[in-house]
Amino acid sequence: MSSPSVIEYTILAVLLSAALAALFVGMRRHRLRAAQGRAEGAGDGGAKRLFGRELNPDAFAHRALLTERLWKRPLAGLAHTLLLGGAVIEILGHGSFAISFVGADVYGGWFGTVVMRWGRELAGLAMVLGVTFFLVRRLGRYERLVKGGERKGFLAMEVLLLLTAVAGFTAEAFRLAALSQPSNGEFVGNALASGLSGLGAGAVARGDLLMWWGHGLLGVGFIALIAYTPLSHMLLGPLNSALARKRPGIQLAPIDFDAEEGELRLGAARLADLPQKSLFDASACVGCGRCQEVCPAAQTGKALSPKVVMLTCADYLAQGRADDPQLIDDIGSEAIFDCTTCAACIEECPVSNAPAEIILELRRNLVMDRSEMPDSLAMVNRNLESRGHPFTGTAANPDDWCKGLDVPLFEAGTTEYLLWLGCAVTYEERAQEVARAMVRILDAAGVSWGVLGEARCTGDPAKMAGNEIQFVEMAQDNIETFRERGIQKVVTMCAHCFNSFDRYYPELGADWVTIPHSVLIEELIAAGRLQVERDEDDLITFHDPCYLARHNDIVEEPRRVLSSVGKLIEMSRSRKDSMCCGAGGCNYWSAGKTGTARINDVRTREALDTGAGKIATSCSFCLLMLSSSASREGPERKVFDIAELVADALTGGHADKRGS
């Protein structure tokens, strides 16, 4: 026996071609599975669209190529980088070796030294280190990998990959031993080859050929199996990131209520009712548990686990059960209504899955098709239908907030900004103080503003509760009113109101500009129209509302505002990694009724642990949730809206300090 011949290289090339064909067939199967879902958007973009989505080069570059989200956990990020980087260099090296058959000297010159020797050697070591990390973690039953279930096949493929890399070094050692001279750069092979010096020339030659075949067949087998195991995420993940929406957060597709009979879908009870991208998400999911670790419901012992939702969908997809309506019952209504719509799962997923969008499609079906919902949510729906707002038993009247204030009505053609109140500011006494603070700020800055004069709600509670019918009715009524009054600029004091106006109203014909009050305040301070006094001893920590930070990338503006009035101290979880207050998805009306802890209590404790004297936020629902928890710490007020802190810091005769 001797070194591999041309015939043996040809046989291996044929086997590699077959493995690549198997990979192609497997990937095509993933695409066909996803195609069982609902078509999303127009398909007129040619190669620039897939599953109705425009490609997102930025997400592909940052999440797939730079693996930014993986690096949130540095060890895992490093292991992935070692494995991916090593694999790329090895593929380049093996591909380059193939051209040696047409006379190219790939082992000569700088390329031979840098890539074919040093590069491949270091790449092989990187792969061994990377896959060993994953094997140790897998065998050690790392909690987030096993809690809630596992994708089967990871362990076997990781072992196969490790054996392939080890076989590669062993084959290299026999090759170098057969040459009877060390190789510049192939230091691992040189070290192993020195241990083979006691073998005879015949044994070395036989070992050379045997390990060449062993390494080759293991590599070919690994390639052939990729698409049929969870390792398919190596290809599905980058593609899924390329299909991520350019706007962050949750984006629920509009429902065509004018669709012909049989075509109208009220949410989803089956996989086939979900958008195709959601089914592709299920294929790309690796069950890493990162979504589960950041989900506020899962963290506080509630029924929901976004990981379990994704794994359940993946199992149904793999079993060919795309039309099985049992899916919604297997996931369970309690889990479906536990979602706070915070989008932490979407922000965290390294392969750009959107579990929350699947959950909300299931919620839509429960509410609109099956009329199933918790009692608290049924109450909200009844109030929205009969009163136009979601609150029950409130002691506040719609005009209580403006008593003693000179509040102008919006006048078409004269007033620049509409100050939108929303339901929380209108009907919750604590939130009414935010509106009073905004009046002082707008007047101090000389802003032209006015209010509608009647209480209104955007309909966000209806939409996030799953009642799209009620949302559309309320939204269309608001849009008609705004058009009649010529409103072009709207200032909101609630993150949910801003998100609805800016994200969903344009789908229904709205054409105005919506500005969160924190953003407007920052602009006014930057322009010199607001003068505030800074107190260095005033320690403030900021709670990012999910619907501003994760949903809309509004992160720095409120921080600049707070830094102008005091010293900002960050929580351990902040910005787009902030923890939810627990109010979203209509959970404001049911918070704390299930689980081991209240989400708002956990978040408030994080804020208090910073040592800050004040907790600031820029959403009326966050204000109410955190205030409820902080009140248990004593009578002193600890939670403030950003507008209240700015109003108290106004200079030039506008300050009117309130006590605690």
Secondary structure, 3 states (H helix, E strand, C coil): CCCCCHHHHHHHHHHHHHHHHHHHHHHHHHHHHHCCCECCCCCCCHHHEECCEECCHHHHHHHHHCCCCHHHCHHHHHHHHHHHHHHHHHHHHHHHHHHHHHCCCCCCHHHHHHHHHHHHHHHHHHHHHHHHHHHHHHHCCCHHHHCCCCCCCHHHHHHHHHHHHHHHHHHHHHHHHHHCCCCCCCHHHHHHHHCCCCCCHHHHHHHHHHHHHHHHHHHHHHHHHHHHCHHHHHHHHHHHHHCCCCCCCCCCCCCCCCCCCCCCCCCCCCHHHCEHHHHHHHHHCCCCCHHHHHCHHHHCCCCCCHHHHHHHHHHHHHCCCCCCCHHHHHHCHHHHHHCCCCCHHHHHCCCCCCHHHHHHHHHHHHHHHCCCCCHHHHHHHHHHHHCCCCCCCCCCCCCHHHCCCCCCECCCCCCCEEEECHHHHHHCHHHHHHHHHHHHHHHHHCCCEEECCCCCCCCHHHHHHCCHHHHHHHHHHHHHHHHHCCCCEEEECCHHHHHHHHHHHHHHCCCCEEEEHHHHHHHHHHCCCCCECCCCCCEEEECCCHHHHHHHCCCHHHHHHHHCCCEEECCCCCHHHCCCCCCCCCHHHCCCCCCCCCHHHHHHHHHHCCCCCEEEECCHHHHHHHHHHHHHHCCCCCEEEHHHHHHHCECCCCCCCCCC
